[in-house]
Amino acid sequence: MSTLPPDADPVCRAQAWIGDAVLALYVREWILSFNGGTIDGKLFTEFTTNNFLRLTGNATGVEAHIGRIYAAEGLAAAFAWIGENLRPKMDARLHTLRSKNKH
């Protein structure tokens, strides 16, 4: 394991690149599942930005972790990790966003 910060470690950045794609797929499927099949790019961006990922840790590190899980255990395991670790934050943030839009 490298002693470099995730943003500077080329291996971690490569893992994050894959993790970012896995996260994007998860978020898109999640949005479509409750949004009547409607695409919502703004909501997608809300849950894939570094600001959102920083709620869990270093954004590159979070994406790299997802990428490592995907590489070692497959898509279902990566989705399960996202569901357990990011989804509750997504749900809470979605509730906040919807509350703000009602006022």
N, C-alpha and C positions, 0 to 999 in steps of 0.2 A: 504494500500500500504506500502510496506517495505521501511525502510530507508537505507537498505543495497544497495551497488552498484549491478547492474544487475548480474555481474559475481559471486557474493558471495551469492546472494539470491536464495535459493533452489526452490522457487515457480517460480521465473523468469527463472531460468535455465531449469525447466521442460517445461515451456511455449516456451522457445527458442528451445528446442529439437523438439517440434512439428512444430514450425515456420520454423526451418531449413528444415524439410521434405517438407513442403508446398513450400518453396522457391526453393528447389531442383527440385520439379515437374514443377514449373513454368519455371525455367531456361531450363530444358531439353526440354520442349515443345517449348519454344521460339527458342532454337538452331535448333531443327528439322524443325521448320516452315520456316526458311530462308536458311537453309543449305542443301536443297535438300533431307531431310530425313536422312542425315548423322550424326552419333554420333561424337561429338567432346569433348572428356574428358578434354582436356586442356582448352578449352573455358568455359566449365562447371565450372571447378575449379576457373578460373579467376573471375567468377561472384558469387561465393558462399563463397569465402574466407573472413576472418575477415577484411583483408585490404580493400577489396571492400566495405564491409558493413560499415566500419568506415567512409566512405564518407558521410553517412547519420547520424551516431551517434555511440554510443557504440554498437559493433557487437552483443553481447548477448541481449542487449536491443531492437535492431532492430528485431532480430529473435523472441524475446518474444512478441513484438508488433504484428508481423504477426501471431504468435500462438494464441494470445488473439482474434484477429479478426476472425481467423478460428473457434475458439471455440464458439464465440458469434454469428457470422453471416454466417459462412460457407465458402466453398472454393472460390466461385465466388467473395465474398467480399474481401477475402485475396488476391486473384489474382488482383483484381481492385486496392488495395492499392499498391501492388508491381508494377503494371503497371504505376501508377501515381507517385510513389516515387523513385523506383529503376530503372525502365525501361529507363527513359531518361539518367541516368548515364551509364547504360549498352550500350545503343546506342552510346553515345559519346565515351566510352571506346573502343567499337568494331571498330568504325571509326578510332580511334588512332592506335589500333593494326593492322588493315588492311593497314593503311598508312605506318607503319613501315615495314610490310612484303613486300611491293612493292619496297622498296629501298634496 
